[in-house]
Each structure stands twice: as C-alpha cells, then as structure tokens.
C-alpha cells in the first residue's frame, strides 16, 4: 500500500472521532464565547449585542471575586489531600500492607467514587444536620458540645463542609491512580535503598515521588481542573449559600443563567472558567515538562 493511500485510510478512521469532538467539544466552546457578547434569556429568541459589557461586568462583579477565592481554596485543599495525601495512602497500601488486606482496603477507599453524588449529598445532609446530625452527635458524645453548629447553614463552616464532602468522594479515586503507577516501580529500587540504609520516609521521597511524576502530573490536572469546575457538591448541599458563603464560579454561573435568566452573562462566566482551567493546565505542563507518557 502506498504511503498516501495509507495516510488517507488512517484519516478516514480518525474522521468520525474528530467529527464527534468538534460537534460536542469545540463547537460548544466557540458558541459559548460568541454568546458572551450578547444579552438574552433562555426563553427569548432575540439576542441583543452588548459588546464587551458582560466582560466588564464580570471583572467588576464582587461575587465573581468571592467565588474565585472559594475555588482557589477548593484547589489548595484538594492538592494537599487528593494529590499529596492520596500518594501517601497509595504507598502505604502498595508497600506496607499484604496483598489481601491491601486489596480489601483499596476497594473500600474507592467505593465513594462510584456512588452517585446525589446519594452522597443526601447522606451528608443528615451528617451535617444541626439537630440529630451524626457529626453533632459525635461531638456531643466526646464532650465537645461547644463545637456543635448547623454546618451547612453557618457562614463560617459552609464552605469547609462542602469541600470535605468532595475530598471524601475523590481521595479514593486518585489513590487508585497512584496504586497503578506504584505497582510499575521495580521492587529492586526499594531493596537497594534499604541495603544503603534508607528508611521508609527517605525511600518515599527519593524513589516513590520521582517515579510517580507522570501520575502526579495527571492527578494535579484532574484535581485543579475539578476544583475550578466543581458544581454538584456546593449546588446540592448549599446552593452556594448561606448568602454567598459557599458560592463557586460554576454555581454562580448556573444562578445567573437559569435563575436570573441572564444567559449572556452566564456564558461569559463559563468562558472565564474555561480560560482559567486552560491557563492552569498549560502552566502545569510547562512546569512539570511532563505528560508525554
């Protein structure tokens, strides 16, 4: 088969996938950017051009700044617990436990990742309930009644409570990604390090972390992107409240589009979220000089 014929055949195989990606990914992105320069509602057919008014409003909107700060807090906590904490747990499951116990615990840790977010939110609604909730009940049981509060209704605790739900659901998933990576590290590396007198902590930082660089990169991309696009947990648990105490960019976008009926401004917020996640991904890729494997 001639090279040109082979190239044409390969292109025909790839064409359906490219068509689907273009239809369901790139076209919506371009359309959303286009809609950002109009003012319209979901039920009205007329679209009024407003130029850069939505962009100017977005820059000066104090709730955008507050929501972005909440997303940043979300990302920082997720990096510490999901990217860092999950690697520690994965190393413990892979190297310190026997295969049978490690397999059982991996299944237990991964279980929250396969549960519907609606079920999880309903469950944590009972956990956080001010009256008769599990968390307040445990605090009373150990003599810490002074810490009891309405966790989702308190301005000071609403955001932290929502973030905690996300970590509970996601840590096990990221941990399993790390387990796959750690199982590829030759055991001879650890044996040689042990013969040289390196302890578990030194082995972790000198062998486990460098050999897991590719998966750390993947985990960072997934975690930070997820933190800036998070919607389900804050929307189901608090609707961004009380006030705007747990408002994030995605919930504010939804509120503006479907409750305030300002679809043009909601499109501008969606474009803003996309730009943020794109910039973060590029910076991470350049910083790690990774992502090839």
C-alpha positions in Angstrom: 0.0 0.0 0.0 1.4 3.4 -1.0 2.1 5.9 1.8 -0.5 8.4 0.5 -3.2 5.7 0.4 -2.3 4.5 3.8 -2.5 8.1 5.2 -5.9 8.6 3.6 -7.2 5.3 5.1 -5.9 6.4 8.6 -7.6 9.7 8.2 -10.9 8.0 7.4 -10.6 6.0 10.6 -9.9 9.1 12.7 -12.6 11.3 11.0 -15.6 10.1 13.0 -13.9 10.7 16.3 -12.8 14.2 15.1 -16.3 15.0 14.0 -17.7 14.0 17.4 -15.1 16.0 19.3 -15.7 19.0 17.0 -19.5 18.7 17.5 -19.6 18.2 21.3 -16.4 20.0 22.4 -15.1 22.7 20.1 -18.4 23.9 18.7 -19.9 24.5 22.2 -16.7 26.3 23.3 -16.9 28.6 20.3 -20.6 29.1 20.6 -20.3 29.9 24.3 -17.6 32.5 23.5 -19.9 34.0 20.9 -22.9 34.2 23.3 -20.7 36.1 25.8 -21.1 39.2 23.7 -24.9 39.2 23.7 -27.7 39.7 26.2 -30.5 37.2 26.0 -32.7 34.9 28.1 -33.3 31.2 27.8 -36.9 31.6 26.6 -36.5 34.6 24.3 -35.4 34.3 20.7 -34.0 37.8 20.4 -30.3 38.2 21.2 -29.1 41.8 21.8 -25.5 42.6 21.1 -23.8 44.2 24.1 -20.1 44.1 23.0 -17.8 43.7 26.0 -20.4 44.7 28.6 -20.6 41.2 30.0 -16.8 41.0 30.3 -16.6 44.4 32.1 -19.4 43.3 34.4 -17.6 40.1 35.1 -14.3 41.9 36.1 -16.1 44.3 38.4 -18.5 41.8 40.0 -17.6 41.3 43.7 -19.3 37.9 43.8 -17.1 36.7 41.0 -14.0 37.6 43.1 -15.5 35.9 46.1 -16.5 32.8 44.1 -13.0 32.6 42.5 -11.4 32.8 46.0 -13.6 29.9 47.1 -12.4 27.9 44.0 -8.8 28.7 45.0 -9.4 27.4 48.5 -11.1 24.3 47.0 -8.0 23.8 44.8 -5.4 24.2 47.6 -7.2 21.8 49.9 -7.7 19.3 47.1 -4.0 19.4 46.2 -3.0 18.7 49.8 -5.5 15.9 50.4 -6.0 14.4 47.0 -2.6 14.8 45.3 -0.4 14.6 48.4 -2.5 12.6 50.8 -3.6 10.1 48.2 0.1 9.4 47.3 0.9 8.6 50.9 -2.1 6.3 51.2 -1.3 4.6 47.9 2.3 4.0 49.1 1.0 2.5 52.3 -1.4 0.2 50.5 1.2 -0.9 48.0 4.3 -1.4 50.1 3.4 -1.8 53.8 0.3 -4.0 53.6 -0.1 -7.6 52.5 -1.7 -8.2 49.1 -5.0 -9.4 50.6 -5.5 -6.6 53.1 -4.3 -4.0 50.6 -6.8 -5.2 48.0 -9.7 -5.0 50.5 -8.7 -1.5 51.6 -8.3 -0.3 48.0 -11.9 -1.4 47.3 -13.1 0.3 50.5 -11.3 3.6 49.6 -12.5 3.5 46.0 -16.2 2.9 46.9 -17.2 6.6 47.4 -16.0 7.3 43.8 -18.7 5.1 42.3 -21.6 6.4 44.5 -23.9 8.9 42.9 -23.2 12.5 44.1 -26.9 12.9 44.8 -26.8 10.0 47.2 -23.6 11.3 48.8 -25.1 14.8 49.2 -28.3 13.4 50.8 -26.1 11.3 53.1 -24.0 14.3 54.2 -27.1 16.4 54.7 -28.0 14.0 57.5 -24.4 14.0 58.7 -24.3 17.8 58.9 -27.8 18.3 60.2 -27.9 20.7 63.1 -30.4 18.6 65.1 -29.8 15.0 65.3 -27.0 15.0 62.7 -24.2 12.4 63.0 -21.4 15.0 63.3 -23.0 16.9 66.1 -23.9 13.7 67.8 -20.3 12.5 67.8 -19.2 15.9 69.2 -21.7 15.6 72.0 -20.6 12.0 72.7 -16.9 13.1 73.2 -17.8 16.2 75.2 -17.3 18.9 72.6 -20.8 20.3 72.6 -19.4 23.8 72.1 -18.3 22.9 68.6 -21.8 21.9 67.5 -23.4 24.1 64.8 -25.5 24.0 61.7 -22.6 23.1 59.4 -24.3 23.9 56.1 -26.2 26.9 57.4 -23.3 28.6 59.2 -21.3 31.2 57.1 -18.1 30.1 58.8 -18.4 26.4 58.2 -20.5 26.0 54.9 -17.5 26.1 52.5 -15.4 23.8 54.6 -18.2 21.3 55.0 -18.8 21.2 51.2 -15.0 20.8 50.5 -14.9 17.9 53.0 -17.5 16.0 51.0 -15.5 16.4 47.8 -12.4 15.1 49.4 -14.2 12.1 50.9 -15.5 11.2 47.5 -12.4 11.8 45.4 -9.4 10.7 47.5 -10.0 7.1 46.8 -10.1 7.6 43.1 -6.8 9.5 43.0 -5.4 6.9 45.3 -6.2 4.1 42.8 -4.4 6.1 40.0 -1.3 6.2 42.2 -1.5 2.5 43.1 -1.4 1.7 39.3 1.7 3.9 39.0 3.4 2.5 42.1 3.0 -1.1 41.0 5.1 -0.3 38.0 8.1 0.7 40.1 10.7 -2.1 40.3 10.9 -3.6 43.8 14.7 -3.7 43.3 14.9 0.1 43.8 13.5 -0.2 47.3 15.6 -3.2 48.1 18.8 -1.4 47.1 17.8 1.7 49.0 17.1 -0.5 52.1 20.6 -2.0 51.8 22.0 1.5 51.7 20.3 2.3 55.0 17.4 4.4 53.6 14.3 4.3 55.8 10.7 4.3 54.6 10.4 8.1 54.6 13.6 8.5 52.6 12.5 5.8 50.1 9.2 7.6 49.7 10.8 10.9 48.8 13.8 9.5 46.8 12.0 6.7 44.9 8.2 6.8 45.1 7.7 10.5 44.4 10.2 10.8 41.4 9.0 7.6 39.9 5.3 8.7 40.2 6.0 12.1 38.4 3.8 11.3 35.5 0.8 10.2 37.6 1.3 13.2 39.9 1.0 15.4 36.8 -2.2 13.7 35.8 -3.6 13.9 39.4 -2.8 17.7 39.5 -4.6 18.3 36.2 -7.7 16.4 37.3 -7.7 17.8 40.8 -7.2 21.5 40.0 -9.4 21.4 36.9 -12.1 19.7 39.0 -11.7 22.3 41.8 -12.3 25.2 39.3 -15.3 23.5 37.7 -16.9 22.0 40.8 -20.7 22.3 40.8 -22.5 19.3 42.1 -21.4 19.3 45.8 -22.0 23.1 46.5 -25.2 23.2 44.5 -26.8 20.2 46.0 -25.7 20.8 49.6 -26.0 24.6 49.9 -27.0 26.2 46.6 -23.9 28.4 47.2 -25.3 29.7 50.5 -25.8 30.8 53.1 -25.6 34.1 51.3 -22.6 33.5 49.0 -20.5 31.8 51.7 -20.0 28.6 49.6 -20.6 30.1 46.2 -18.2 29.0 43.4 -17.9 30.0 39.8 -20.0 27.2 38.4 -22.9 27.7 40.9 -22.9 31.4 40.3 -22.9 30.8 36.5 -25.9 28.5 36.9 -27.7 31.0 39.1 -27.2 33.8 36.6 -28.3 31.7 33.7 -31.3 29.8 35.0 -32.5 31.8 38.0 -31.6 35.4 36.9 -32.3 34.5 33.2 -29.1 36.3 32.1 -27.7 33.7 29.7 -25.2 36.1 28.1 -23.6 36.9 31.4 -23.6 33.2 32.3 -21.8 32.4 29.0 -19.2 35.0 29.9 -18.6 33.3 33.3 -18.4 29.9 31.6 -15.7 31.3 29.2 -13.9 32.7 32.2 -13.9 29.3 33.9 -12.5 27.7 30.7 -9.7 30.3 30.4 -8.7 29.7 34.0 -8.5 25.9 33.6 -6.7 26.2 30.3 -4.0 28.5 31.7 -3.5 26.3 34.8 -3.2 23.2 32.6 -0.6 24.9 30.3 1.4 26.2 33.3 1.4 22.8 34.9 2.5 21.1 31.7 5.4 23.6 31.2 6.4 23.3 34.9 6.5 19.6 35.0 7.8 19.2 31.4 5.7 16.1 31.6 2.7 14.5 30.1 4.4 12.6 27.3 4.0 9.1 28.7 
